[in-house]
Amino acid sequence: MMITALAAAAIAIVSNFEAGNIRKIEQPGPAHFRVHLPGDVDQDGRNRQANWYYFRVDGAKGQALTIDIASIPGEYNYKPNKGAVTGDTPPYYSYDNKTWLPWEDFTYDANEPKLTLRITPTSDTLWVAHVPPYTNEHLAALRKSITGSRWFKEETIGKTPEGRPMLLWHIAEGKPQKHVWLMARQHSWESPTSWVCEGLVRFLLSDDAEATRIRRSVAFHILPMNDPDGVARGGVRFNKYGYDLNRNWDFFNAEKMPEIAAQHAAIARWIKAGNPIDLFLSMHNTETAEYLEGVPTAGEGRFKDLGERFFRLLNEKTTFAPTRPLTWAPATTTEGKPGRMTVYQGLYRDFKIPAFLSEQRVSFHPKLKRRALTEDRLQFGRDLAVVMAETVR
């Protein structure tokens, strides 16, 4: 973690905390700051992603503050773009680092491009982030609160390049016949997936009558934090060595991608022991799109009914607001290039299981009629548990 600070009068901008991320600050004028984003690149120095920032402004109470977010262009799947920070994705702000609200006053310049934020803080401490953060500290607090539950079991299935544990959680009561798997946070910027995961876990471990019914019929197996190193440093998409943890499922090794190796091995052990996977979901966030995508088209016929039921229930019983119909993936994201297969593409190739990917937008939400808050993500997690259980019954 880095410290980046620039003082003007009594104002300072800092990022010396977990998940803090800014590269350089300039000062065009009084109470006007230009914040440059460092971004992430892959193992080849390509596919730059700069859609995560998280910093704190100190000493600006009562001052008309202007902040430019700059250095945001990049690449996605080797195609240049203007970046994910746009007029559709202004940040969230907080005065206590707990309650986060969408930014109200901003403009977007698509020519540079840059996002200009304006606010007159009502406190001497102002937190700013692309989306509400969910750090390893949040996960540790959740673990502490649920570890004593008799329906909860935790495994450490491996270690990250920096030695952090890779966790696998099991939630069940008795011996359910159905088994669903869930992944959150393959990409470190996608903190809304962690809030969803927390909502699901807290609901399933509660005394709610429906949660009890679900635990007795469906076991949940959860990979809650799949890039803890990236989360700690304020990364975006790639692990310590530059590998995308939702791409290299056809080409990975334990040295450079121990996260994928640990997850793949845990799933392989589960299946080798004769256990079923009735539904597998990898959760992600994107800017303006929202959709569900299933295994490669070779498996569409086998899992068509399951996928359509899952898609319908998400529509009916959650705030899921798809921007396209249920789709089925190609065999890989980039034909002829190794290291471009997603988790659900790789799991279908290796184990022929019903694996799906969900994307949820971070921009304006048509069902909510506003941008999603952390409370909405937590509620979606509760609703997702109900839907996944009903899908596999």
DRENPA-786825 format. One record per residue (C-alpha): x, y, z; residue in one letter. Coordinates in Angstrom, 3 decimals. Last residue first. Layout:
% residues N
SITE         X         Y         Z  aa
SITE         X         Y         Z   A
...
***
This chain:
% residues 393
SITE         X         Y         Z  aa
SITE   -34.743   -28.659    -6.408   R
SITE   -31.764   -27.110    -8.220   V
SITE   -33.303   -23.780    -9.204   T
SITE   -35.182   -23.369    -5.916   E
SITE   -31.929   -23.454    -3.960   A
SITE   -30.250   -21.029    -6.344   M
SITE   -33.222   -18.660    -6.112   V
SITE   -33.416   -18.649    -2.319   V
SITE   -29.661   -18.074    -1.941   A
SITE   -29.844   -15.313    -4.568   L
SITE   -32.551   -13.530    -2.572   D
SITE   -30.315   -13.322     0.496   R
SITE   -27.401   -12.163    -1.636   G
SITE   -29.636    -9.595    -3.353   F
SITE   -30.480    -8.209     0.068   Q
SITE   -26.787    -7.711     0.845   L
SITE   -26.260    -6.021    -2.531   R
SITE   -29.208    -3.697    -1.933   D
SITE   -27.911    -2.776     1.531   E
SITE   -24.529    -1.960    -0.025   T
SITE   -26.266     0.610    -2.224   L
SITE   -27.286     0.124    -5.861   A
SITE   -27.596     3.129    -8.156   R
SITE   -31.100     4.502    -8.625   R
SITE   -34.497     3.440    -9.997   K
SITE   -34.095     0.133    -8.117   L
SITE   -35.394    -1.867   -11.066   K
SITE   -33.564     0.224   -13.675   P
SITE   -30.211     0.281   -11.845   H
SITE   -27.937     3.219   -12.647   F
SITE   -24.317     2.035   -12.987   S
SITE   -22.584    -0.763   -11.044   V
SITE   -24.059    -3.477   -13.260   R
SITE   -24.253    -7.143   -12.305   Q
SITE   -22.571    -9.888   -14.295   E
SITE   -23.380   -13.536   -13.687   S
SITE   -21.329   -16.499   -14.871   L
SITE   -22.659   -20.051   -15.056   F
SITE   -21.387   -23.597   -14.497   A
SITE   -23.467   -26.722   -15.026   P
SITE   -20.663   -29.321   -14.719   I
SITE   -18.879   -31.029   -17.626   K
SITE   -15.747   -31.651   -15.509   F
SITE   -12.716   -30.405   -17.437   D
SITE   -14.199   -28.484   -20.369   R
SITE   -17.207   -27.330   -18.380   Y
SITE   -14.996   -26.154   -15.546   L
SITE   -12.721   -24.297   -17.959   G
SITE   -15.548   -22.416   -19.681   Q
SITE   -17.113   -21.617   -16.309   Y
SITE   -13.813   -20.385   -14.905   V
SITE   -12.940   -18.332   -17.969   T
SITE   -10.610   -19.503   -20.748   M
SITE    -8.071   -17.035   -22.205   R
SITE    -4.762   -18.529   -21.060   G
SITE    -3.914   -20.107   -24.377   P
SITE    -4.702   -18.201   -27.596   K
SITE    -6.291   -20.032   -30.539   G
SITE    -9.802   -18.698   -29.938   E
SITE    -9.992   -15.797   -27.495   T
SITE   -12.826   -15.920   -24.941   T
SITE   -12.944   -19.718   -24.908   T
SITE   -15.423   -22.474   -25.837   A
SITE   -18.051   -19.872   -26.719   P
SITE   -20.533   -19.034   -23.989   A
SITE   -24.252   -19.601   -23.779   W
SITE   -26.671   -16.692   -23.414   T
SITE   -29.715   -15.910   -21.267   L
SITE   -31.400   -12.863   -22.762   P
SITE   -29.808    -9.393   -22.756   R
SITE   -29.661    -6.316   -20.507   T
SITE   -30.749    -8.359   -17.539   P
SITE   -32.243    -6.675   -14.461   A
SITE   -31.575    -8.884   -11.415   F
SITE   -33.491    -7.221    -8.575   T
SITE   -34.490   -10.642    -7.286   T
SITE   -37.465   -13.033    -7.345   K
SITE   -38.875   -12.923   -10.874   E
SITE   -35.807   -12.161   -12.968   N
SITE   -33.506   -14.416   -10.970   L
SITE   -36.190   -17.107   -11.132   L
SITE   -36.394   -16.877   -14.920   R
SITE   -32.601   -17.041   -15.408   F
SITE   -32.240   -20.051   -13.096   F
SITE   -35.118   -21.848   -14.824   R
SITE   -33.648   -21.100   -18.259   E
SITE   -30.242   -22.349   -17.171   G
SITE   -31.609   -25.582   -15.715   L
SITE   -33.712   -26.274   -18.815   D
SITE   -30.775   -25.625   -21.155   K
SITE   -28.233   -27.674   -19.208   F
SITE   -27.671   -30.662   -21.505   R
SITE   -28.659   -28.862   -24.682   G
SITE   -26.385   -25.927   -23.917   E
SITE   -23.341   -28.074   -23.185   G
SITE   -21.592   -27.664   -26.544   A
SITE   -22.698   -24.015   -26.432   T
SITE   -20.085   -23.299   -23.775   P
SITE   -21.431   -23.104   -20.219   V
SITE   -23.944   -20.455   -19.241   G
SITE   -24.178   -16.681   -19.281   E
SITE   -26.336   -14.521   -17.045   L
SITE   -26.607   -10.795   -17.659   Y
SITE   -26.214    -7.209   -16.480   E
SITE   -24.447    -4.566   -18.535   A
SITE   -23.666    -0.972   -17.514   T
SITE   -20.307    -1.116   -15.724   E
SITE   -19.461    -4.731   -14.945   T
SITE   -19.542    -6.852   -11.857   N
SITE   -18.871   -10.550   -11.402   H
SITE   -20.245   -13.677    -9.752   M
SITE   -19.126   -17.215   -10.706   S
SITE   -22.057   -19.593   -10.230   L
SITE   -22.019   -23.395   -10.065   F
SITE   -25.186   -25.510   -10.013   L
SITE   -25.850   -29.194    -9.292   D
SITE   -22.265   -30.012    -8.378   I
SITE   -22.297   -33.668    -7.379   P
SITE   -19.998   -35.548    -4.996   N
SITE   -18.252   -38.744    -6.043   G
SITE   -14.950   -38.130    -4.272   A
SITE   -13.440   -37.221    -7.647   K
SITE   -15.969   -34.365    -7.902   I
SITE   -14.966   -32.781    -4.606   W
SITE   -11.270   -33.358    -5.219   R
SITE   -11.540   -31.702    -8.656   A
SITE   -13.346   -28.685    -7.172   I
SITE   -10.635   -28.274    -4.545   A
SITE    -7.894   -28.705    -7.160   A
SITE    -9.419   -26.076    -9.446   H
SITE    -9.706   -23.584    -6.587   Q
SITE    -6.131   -24.137    -5.396   A
SITE    -4.631   -23.984    -8.889   A
SITE    -6.634   -20.860    -9.715   I
SITE    -5.283   -19.021    -6.660   E
SITE    -1.805   -20.497    -7.104   P
SITE    -1.504   -18.674   -10.437   M
SITE     2.213   -18.007   -11.000   K
SITE     3.655   -20.908    -9.006   E
SITE     0.743   -23.361    -8.984   A
SITE     0.353   -23.351   -12.728   N
SITE    -2.411   -22.298   -15.089   F
SITE    -3.503   -22.735   -18.687   F
SITE    -7.123   -23.625   -19.404   D
SITE    -8.498   -21.770   -16.382   W
SITE    -6.362   -18.745   -17.241   N
SITE    -9.141   -16.241   -17.770   R
SITE   -11.019   -15.414   -14.620   N
SITE    -7.959   -15.120   -12.398   L
SITE    -6.344   -12.702   -14.843   D
SITE    -2.600   -13.126   -14.468   Y
SITE    -0.290   -10.187   -13.854   G
SITE     2.136   -11.823   -11.411   Y
SITE     0.549   -10.362    -8.283   K
SITE    -2.970   -11.173    -9.534   N
SITE    -4.811    -9.258   -12.226   F
SITE    -8.125    -7.399   -12.404   R
SITE    -8.108    -4.164   -10.436   V
SITE    -5.646    -3.914    -7.609   G
SITE    -6.004    -1.918    -4.403   G
SITE    -3.051    -3.597    -2.711   R
SITE    -5.106    -5.672    -0.263   A
SITE    -7.833    -6.535    -2.790   V
SITE    -5.243    -7.777    -5.253   G
SITE    -3.689   -10.024    -2.635   D
SITE    -7.128   -11.293    -1.564   P
SITE    -7.923   -12.438    -5.123   D
SITE   -10.449   -15.276    -4.747   N
SITE   -12.422   -14.114    -1.762   M
SITE   -15.621   -15.987    -0.843   P
SITE   -15.215   -19.431    -2.449   L
SITE   -18.547   -20.821    -1.269   I
SITE   -19.981   -24.318    -1.053   H
SITE   -23.708   -24.252    -0.303   F
SITE   -25.563   -27.416     0.684   A
SITE   -29.201   -27.688    -0.400   V
SITE   -32.108   -29.471     1.305   S
SITE   -31.546   -28.956     5.013   R
SITE   -29.811   -25.601     4.602   R
SITE   -32.707   -24.362     2.421   I
SITE   -35.375   -25.185     5.008   R
SITE   -33.369   -23.501     7.742   T
SITE   -32.886   -20.395     5.591   A
SITE   -36.642   -20.321     4.974   E
SITE   -37.350   -20.445     8.710   A
SITE   -34.907   -17.609     9.451   D
SITE   -32.560   -18.645    12.243   D
SITE   -29.596   -17.218    10.314   S
SITE   -26.644   -19.050     8.773   L
SITE   -28.115   -18.989     5.259   L
SITE   -28.998   -15.297     5.583   F
SITE   -25.554   -14.249     6.781   R
SITE   -23.898   -16.220     3.987   V
SITE   -26.090   -14.809     1.205   L
SITE   -25.686   -11.224     2.388   G
SITE   -21.942   -11.683     2.688   E
SITE   -21.732   -13.070    -0.848   C
SITE   -23.715   -10.134    -2.231   V
SITE   -21.383    -7.705    -0.431   W
SITE   -18.433    -9.621    -1.880   S
SITE   -19.877    -9.432    -5.398   T
SITE   -20.238    -5.654    -4.953   P
SITE   -16.442    -5.497    -4.416   S
SITE   -15.573    -6.137    -8.064   E
SITE   -12.229    -4.278    -8.036   W
SITE   -10.295    -7.391    -6.946   S
SITE   -11.347    -9.604    -9.825   H
SITE   -12.077   -13.188    -8.826   Q
SITE   -14.200   -11.604    -6.117   R
SITE   -16.983   -14.066    -5.471   A
SITE   -17.487   -17.741    -6.300   M
SITE   -20.537   -19.907    -5.565   L
SITE   -21.090   -23.658    -5.538   W
SITE   -24.399   -25.496    -5.272   V
SITE   -25.005   -28.974    -3.848   H
SITE   -28.245   -30.954    -3.659   K
SITE   -28.875   -34.039    -1.532   Q
SITE   -28.541   -32.279     1.802   P
SITE   -26.845   -34.175     4.633   K
SITE   -27.600   -32.534     7.979   G
SITE   -27.601   -28.746     7.972   E
SITE   -25.379   -27.144     5.357   A
SITE   -22.940   -24.300     4.776   I
SITE   -19.435   -25.026     3.463   H
SITE   -16.767   -22.347     3.089   W
SITE   -13.622   -22.544     0.959   L
SITE   -10.799   -20.135     1.714   L
SITE    -7.554   -19.279    -0.040   M
SITE    -5.217   -18.163     2.715   P
SITE    -2.863   -15.197     2.230   R
SITE     0.778   -16.078     1.579   G
SITE     1.742   -13.310    -0.831   E
SITE     1.502   -15.555    -3.914   P
SITE    -1.874   -16.762    -2.586   T
SITE    -2.193   -19.817    -0.369   K
SITE    -4.185   -23.031    -0.642   G
SITE    -7.399   -24.883     0.209   I
SITE    -8.003   -23.447     3.669   T
SITE   -11.263   -25.064     4.711   E
SITE   -14.160   -23.578     6.668   E
SITE   -17.287   -25.216     8.067   K
SITE   -20.579   -23.552     8.981   F
SITE   -23.832   -25.135    10.162   W
SITE   -22.774   -25.285    13.813   R
SITE   -22.131   -21.527    13.750   S
SITE   -19.117   -20.465    15.818   G
SITE   -17.154   -19.170    12.824   T
SITE   -19.950   -16.806    11.757   I
SITE   -19.052   -13.459    13.399   S
SITE   -15.297   -13.843    13.165   K
SITE   -15.500   -14.819     9.509   R
SITE   -17.590   -11.727     8.721   L
SITE   -15.085    -9.469    10.470   A
SITE   -12.216   -11.114     8.585   A
SITE   -14.076   -10.586     5.306   L
SITE   -14.489    -6.882     6.018   H
SITE   -10.789    -6.641     6.853   E
SITE    -9.948    -8.415     3.602   N
SITE   -11.654    -5.502     1.895   T
SITE   -15.122    -4.642     0.602   Y
SITE   -15.148    -1.158    -0.886   P
SITE   -18.301     0.715    -1.987   P
SITE   -17.820     1.414    -5.719   V
SITE   -15.290     3.654    -7.506   H
SITE   -14.218     4.965    -4.105   A
SITE   -14.064     8.287    -2.222   V
SITE   -13.829     8.799     1.555   W
SITE   -14.294    12.296     3.007   L
SITE   -12.935    13.301     6.420   T
SITE   -13.142    16.921     7.573   D
SITE   -16.928    16.640     7.385   S
SITE   -19.692    18.456     5.504   T
SITE   -17.742    18.174     2.274   P
SITE   -18.437    20.698    -0.506   T
SITE   -18.513    18.477    -3.594   I
SITE   -17.496    18.445    -7.236   R
SITE   -16.183    15.511    -9.247   L
SITE   -14.634    15.689   -12.718   T
SITE   -14.295    12.433   -14.671   L
SITE   -11.620    12.346   -17.360   K
SITE   -11.158    11.283   -20.981   P
SITE    -9.477    13.344   -22.603   E
SITE   -12.277    13.560   -25.187   N
SITE   -14.994    11.835   -23.161   A
SITE   -15.140    14.626   -20.578   D
SITE   -17.466    13.503   -17.795   Y
SITE   -19.184    15.840   -15.355   T
SITE   -19.959    15.437   -11.664   F
SITE   -22.330    16.449    -8.852   D
SITE   -24.246    13.592    -7.178   E
SITE   -21.810    10.895    -6.063   W
SITE   -23.562     7.688    -5.001   P
SITE   -23.712     7.090    -1.234   L
SITE   -21.625     4.880     1.031   W
SITE   -22.271     4.238     4.725   T
SITE   -19.256     2.575     6.312   K
SITE   -16.127     4.613     5.563   N
SITE   -17.465     7.298     7.975   D
SITE   -18.005    10.325     5.715   Y
SITE   -18.695     8.293     2.596   S
SITE   -18.550     8.761    -1.161   Y
SITE   -19.459     6.639    -4.176   Y
SITE   -17.901     7.114    -7.571   P
SITE   -19.273     8.133   -10.972   P
SITE   -19.951     5.209   -13.310   T
SITE   -22.241     6.211   -16.178   D
SITE   -20.291     9.415   -16.812   G
SITE   -17.248     7.249   -17.316   T
SITE   -14.634     5.256   -15.393   V
SITE   -14.520     1.970   -17.313   A
SITE   -11.779     3.053   -19.656   G
SITE   -11.531     4.906   -22.941   K
SITE   -10.973     1.681   -24.864   N
SITE    -8.218    -0.185   -26.664   P
SITE    -8.865    -3.820   -27.733   K
SITE    -6.554    -6.551   -26.414   Y
SITE    -9.348    -8.359   -24.518   N
SITE   -10.018    -5.082   -22.725   Y
SITE    -7.599    -2.179   -23.056   E
SITE    -6.953     1.067   -21.191   G
SITE    -8.018     4.665   -20.710   P
SITE    -8.309     6.017   -17.099   I
SITE    -5.360     8.326   -16.553   S
SITE    -7.579    10.933   -14.831   A
SITE   -10.119    11.397   -12.034   I
SITE   -10.481    15.171   -11.579   D
SITE   -11.367    16.359    -8.079   I
SITE   -13.025    19.690    -7.292   T
SITE   -13.689    20.782    -3.688   L
SITE   -15.782    23.758    -2.638   A
SITE   -14.546    24.021     0.952   Q
SITE   -16.803    23.493     3.984   G
SITE   -14.808    20.544     5.304   K
SITE   -11.723    19.888     3.161   A
SITE    -9.286    18.807     5.889   G
SITE    -8.731    15.196     4.845   D
SITE    -9.655    13.534     1.542   V
SITE    -9.502     9.751     1.542   R
SITE    -8.774     7.386    -1.324   F
SITE   -10.148     4.452    -3.293   Y
SITE    -9.708     3.925    -7.004   Y
SITE   -10.573     1.005    -9.240   W
SITE   -11.479     0.973   -12.921   N
SITE    -7.968     1.364   -14.302   A
SITE    -7.519    -1.780   -16.419   Q
SITE    -4.589    -2.172   -18.815   R
SITE    -5.007    -5.116   -21.182   N
SITE    -1.301    -5.467   -21.936   R
SITE     2.016    -5.596   -20.044   G
SITE     2.427    -9.244   -21.025   D
SITE     1.648   -10.613   -17.541   Q
SITE    -1.427    -8.361   -17.355   D
SITE    -1.686    -4.669   -16.607   V
SITE    -3.278    -2.888   -13.656   D
SITE    -4.261     0.766   -13.275   G
SITE    -2.234     3.544   -11.643   P
SITE    -5.028     6.141   -11.505   L
SITE    -4.231     9.845   -11.677   H
SITE    -5.937    12.264    -9.274   V
SITE    -6.168    15.910   -10.350   R
SITE    -6.927    18.198    -7.442   F
SITE    -8.765    21.513    -7.174   H
SITE    -9.051    23.064    -3.683   A
SITE    -6.951    25.989    -4.963   P
SITE    -5.797    25.332    -8.527   G
SITE    -4.429    22.770   -11.007   P
SITE    -3.012    20.623    -8.181   Q
SITE    -1.554    17.306    -9.310   E
SITE    -1.826    13.908    -7.643   I
SITE    -0.149    10.660    -8.659   K
SITE    -0.835     6.935    -8.507   R
SITE    -4.047     6.306    -6.538   I
SITE    -5.221     3.100    -4.847   N
SITE    -6.247     2.347    -1.288   G
SITE    -7.235    -1.330    -0.961   A
SITE    -5.936    -1.473     2.611   E
SITE    -4.798     1.914     3.835   F
SITE    -2.272     4.581     2.837   N
SITE    -4.442     6.227     0.159   S
SITE    -4.182     9.898     1.085   V
SITE    -5.443    13.262    -0.203   I
SITE    -4.607    16.292     1.950   A
SITE    -6.403    19.622     2.388   I
SITE    -5.327    22.151     5.041   A
SITE    -4.181    24.846     2.623   A
SITE    -3.177    22.699    -0.317   A
SITE    -1.479    19.464     0.755   A
SITE    -0.627    16.601    -1.521   L
SITE    -0.599    13.005    -0.367   A
SITE     0.010     9.574    -1.823   T
SITE     0.917     6.858     0.635   I
SITE     1.224     3.433    -0.904   M
SITE     0.000     0.000     0.000   M
***
